[in-house]
Amino acid sequence: MQIRKAVMADIPQIHRLVNGYAQQGLMLRRPLVMLYEQVRDFAVAVEGDRVLGCGALHILWHDLAEIRSLAVQPECRGRGVGRALVDFLVQEALDLGLARVFALTYQQEFFARCGFQVVKKETLPQKVWKECIYCEKFHACDEIAMIRYLRPVPEAESEEIPVVEIPLWVRE
Ligand SMILES: CC(C)(COP(=O)(O)OP(=O)(O)OC[C@H]1O[C@@H](n2cnc3c(N)ncnc32)[C@H](O)[C@@H]1OP(=O)(O)O)[C@@H](O)C(=O)NCCC(=O)NCCS
């Protein structure tokens, strides 16, 4: 398996993968036009030409990015593909000089295993919510907000987002 940046030829497989899970209510639907526009956000895990998984790093502010559209083919889950994609996207965030990455998710345990902590959704900056209008759950959002700090954020530089809960089931 190789993790690399996505190219246009990967998009049809990413589209099927993400929207398959979106139909199950597990993640946000992504139209083809949006995937083509945002292809540079995406990384893929591939074996030959086959996309085993995908994920995107979407920059929102000078110090903040979202990991979104993270999905692994059903038959490849539980083999480290998701974590490898998150590691790749986090490295990309570090290379760009970002201070923190967050995810809005139902996969709390997975993201905790990847070093993320739960935060109150309301503490995320307003700009995070601009795409929520596309979500069926706009009026009753039940996703969990999770954040990973990549480097200390100087007080003058940014609002710190307080961590509210360290899940007890995280084994170290
Ligand atoms: C969430 C998802 C991306 C995880 O990918 P994956 O390849 O199955 O995860 P990994 O094998 O890399 O797991 C990494 C760690 O998380 C744990 N983990 C993964 N999914 C888990 C789950 N649902 N519940 C509990 N633990 C989980 C693994 O046991 C592993 O733990 P370890 O630290 O002991 O090794 C994948 O299950 C998926 O595509 N789910 C459907 C789409 C979705 O919900 N995407 C998230 C949108 S934000």
Ligand as a Chemical Component Dictionary entry (heavy atoms), coordinates in Angstrom:
data_LIG
# 
_chem_comp.id                   LIG 
_chem_comp.type                 NON-POLYMER 
_chem_comp.pdbx_formal_charge   0 
_chem_comp.three_letter_code    LIG 
# 
loop_
_chem_comp_atom.comp_id 
_chem_comp_atom.atom_id 
_chem_comp_atom.alt_atom_id 
_chem_comp_atom.type_symbol 
_chem_comp_atom.charge 
_chem_comp_atom.model_Cartn_x 
_chem_comp_atom.model_Cartn_y 
_chem_comp_atom.model_Cartn_z 
_chem_comp_atom.pdbx_ordinal 
LIG C1  C1  C 0 -13.052 5.536  10.483 1  
LIG C2  C2  C 0 -12.172 4.814  9.467  2  
LIG C3  C3  C 0 -11.614 5.844  8.487  3  
LIG C4  C4  C 0 -11.001 4.157  10.224 4  
LIG O1  O1  O 0 -10.112 3.574  9.292  5  
LIG P1  P1  P 0 -9.439  2.131  9.573  6  
LIG O2  O2  O 0 -8.460  1.888  8.494  7  
LIG O3  O3  O 0 -10.520 1.137  9.755  8  
LIG O4  O4  O 0 -8.714  2.386  10.975 9  
LIG P2  P2  P 0 -7.279  1.831  11.456 10 
LIG O5  O5  O 0 -7.198  0.392  11.109 11 
LIG O6  O6  O 0 -6.205  2.716  10.912 12 
LIG O7  O7  O 0 -7.418  2.017  13.020 13 
LIG C5  C5  C 0 -6.528  2.811  13.823 14 
LIG C6  C6  C 0 -6.872  2.562  15.289 15 
LIG O8  O8  O 0 -8.231  2.963  15.544 16 
LIG C7  C7  C 0 -8.989  1.876  16.029 17 
LIG N1  N1  N 0 -10.337 1.955  15.420 18 
LIG C8  C8  C 0 -10.639 2.150  14.109 19 
LIG N2  N2  N 0 -11.976 2.193  13.932 20 
LIG C9  C9  C 0 -12.518 2.010  15.151 21 
LIG C10 C10 C 0 -13.848 1.949  15.623 22 
LIG N3  N3  N 0 -14.898 2.103  14.802 23 
LIG N4  N4  N 0 -14.049 1.745  16.939 24 
LIG C11 C11 C 0 -13.006 1.588  17.757 25 
LIG N5  N5  N 0 -11.706 1.633  17.380 26 
LIG C12 C12 C 0 -11.476 1.858  16.095 27 
LIG C13 C13 C 0 -8.256  0.627  15.555 28 
LIG O9  O9  O 0 -8.517  -0.470 16.390 29 
LIG C14 C14 C 0 -6.819  1.085  15.668 30 
LIG O10 O10 O 0 -6.419  1.035  17.034 31 
LIG P3  P3  P 0 -4.906  0.736  17.537 32 
LIG O11 O11 O 0 -4.369  2.075  17.913 33 
LIG O12 O12 O 0 -5.094  -0.148 18.682 34 
LIG O13 O13 O 0 -4.161  0.116  16.393 35 
LIG C15 C15 C 0 -12.938 3.705  8.705  36 
LIG O14 O14 O 0 -13.477 2.800  9.627  37 
LIG C16 C16 C 0 -14.073 4.219  7.827  38 
LIG O15 O15 O 0 -13.879 4.484  6.646  39 
LIG N6  N6  N 0 -15.295 4.343  8.398  40 
LIG C17 C17 C 0 -16.472 4.743  7.631  41 
LIG C18 C18 C 0 -16.422 6.185  7.199  42 
LIG C19 C19 C 0 -16.266 7.117  8.369  43 
LIG O16 O16 O 0 -16.972 7.060  9.357  44 
LIG N7  N7  N 0 -15.287 8.050  8.235  45 
LIG C20 C20 C 0 -14.996 9.048  9.232  46 
LIG C21 C21 C 0 -15.570 10.349 8.801  47 
LIG S1  S1  S 0 -14.949 11.670 9.818  48 
# 
loop_
_chem_comp_bond.comp_id 
_chem_comp_bond.atom_id_1 
_chem_comp_bond.atom_id_2 
_chem_comp_bond.value_order 
_chem_comp_bond.pdbx_ordinal 
LIG C1  C2  SING 1  
LIG C2  C3  SING 2  
LIG C2  C4  SING 3  
LIG C2  C15 SING 4  
LIG C4  O1  SING 5  
LIG O1  P1  SING 6  
LIG P1  O2  DOUB 7  
LIG P1  O3  SING 8  
LIG P1  O4  SING 9  
LIG O4  P2  SING 10 
LIG P2  O5  DOUB 11 
LIG P2  O6  SING 12 
LIG P2  O7  SING 13 
LIG O7  C5  SING 14 
LIG C5  C6  SING 15 
LIG C6  O8  SING 16 
LIG C6  C14 SING 17 
LIG O8  C7  SING 18 
LIG C7  N1  SING 19 
LIG C7  C13 SING 20 
LIG N1  C8  SING 21 
LIG N1  C12 SING 22 
LIG C8  N2  DOUB 23 
LIG N2  C9  SING 24 
LIG C9  C10 SING 25 
LIG C9  C12 DOUB 26 
LIG C10 N3  SING 27 
LIG C10 N4  DOUB 28 
LIG N4  C11 SING 29 
LIG C11 N5  DOUB 30 
LIG N5  C12 SING 31 
LIG C13 O9  SING 32 
LIG C13 C14 SING 33 
LIG C14 O10 SING 34 
LIG O10 P3  SING 35 
LIG P3  O11 DOUB 36 
LIG P3  O12 SING 37 
LIG P3  O13 SING 38 
LIG C15 O14 SING 39 
LIG C15 C16 SING 40 
LIG C16 O15 DOUB 41 
LIG C16 N6  SING 42 
LIG N6  C17 SING 43 
LIG C17 C18 SING 44 
LIG C18 C19 SING 45 
LIG C19 O16 DOUB 46 
LIG C19 N7  SING 47 
LIG N7  C20 SING 48 
LIG C20 C21 SING 49 
LIG C21 S1  SING 50 
# 
